[in-house]
Amino acid sequence: MANVLVIRLSAIGDVAMSIPVIYSAARSNPDDSFTVLTQAFLIPLFMNRPANVKVMGINTRTTEKRLSGLLRFISVLVRYDFDLVLDLHDVLRTKIIRMAFRLYGKRVFVLDKARKERACLTALRNKRFEPLRPVMERYADVFRKAGLAYVESFSSLFETVGPDLSALEPLAGKKEGKWIGIAPFAKHRGKIYPTDEMEWVMDELSRREDVTIFLFGGRGYEEAVLDQWAFEHQRVISVVGKYSLDRELALISQLDLLICMDSANMHFASLVGTRVLSVWGATHPYAGFYGYHQRPEDCVQLDLPCRPCSVYGEKPCARGDWACMSRITPDQIVAKVLTSLTDGE
């Protein structure tokens, strides 16, 4: 019986992508115990987990932000009797953590991030345009290298315990017709479809009397934009700041379709088995970050010789016009949405 530490500190979408792999590994090794180390605010993502999975929080924004705080945290962490350490992140902080465990003679296994292959995929010249091994398969490889059994078995966070829908009703009401979610933002400019164009998409869909639209986003600027959209359009509800993370996931599980970018929301929907129509710009599914069990045909993107120019969407546009996003017409997205809704009937 092994006691396994699994490390994935951030980002939100990457942590979400690790969940199907961790849950599948835990079920494949029922006699072993797994402790996941992640950001404390992300612990609610690990709902309805297998009995042999625990979650431990770290806060790299405050108490563990500086090296001194991280070292204090590590001094406590190494006292736990872990037999194996699996690093699914491979950044400076996790390198320090795993070095400490190696000093204690613990076996450590590390994610292959395929940095060279990603550089070739995103190069502006001599681009090697071919799909890389999906990140979730790379996560699973770490478990396999550690000698653990691995059989993919995850389908949804709610496969064993259904969502509490009663908590949604005061705002969302009872479901009638089609429910569509729209999450129009992402962390970086290269992954965001023009907001005016997305508002047009939303307006076209909201004109259908059988459709209710729910808007998802972050606090601050995003919240202000989405609240304004909801105020100006019928059958449109902004849920920004209205629900806790577990309730937001419950709502997403009831959607017929979520329209989003290459963002954490794509992975949230994938965790609860909801179909996603994703819009891609500077990034590309070939980098390996496509949603778990999402359909390839539900990816909206343009074939441009410069795409992808980035793995994460943070680089400036070499062309200067963000053609990868601006040349996707709202009509194309609406047509895809209507086709998807028809397929689901």
Secondary structure, 3 states (H helix, E strand, C coil): CCEEEEECCCCHHHHHHHHHHHHHHHHHCCCCEEEEEEEHHHHHHCCCCCCCEEEEEECCCCCCCCHHHHHHHHHHHCCCCCCEEEECCCCHHHHHHHHHHHHCCCEEEECCCCHHHHHHHHCCCCCCCCCCCCHHHHHHHHHHHCCCCCCCCCCCCCCCCCCCCHHHHHHHCCCCCEEEEEECCCCCHHHCCCHHHHHHHHHHHHCCCCEEEEECCCCCHHHHHHHHHHHHCCCEEECCCCCCHHHHHHHHHHCCEEEEECCHHHHHHHHCCCCEEEECCCCCHHHCCCCCCCCHHHEECCCCCCCCCCCCCCCCCCCCCCHHHHCCCHHHHHHHHHHHHHHCC
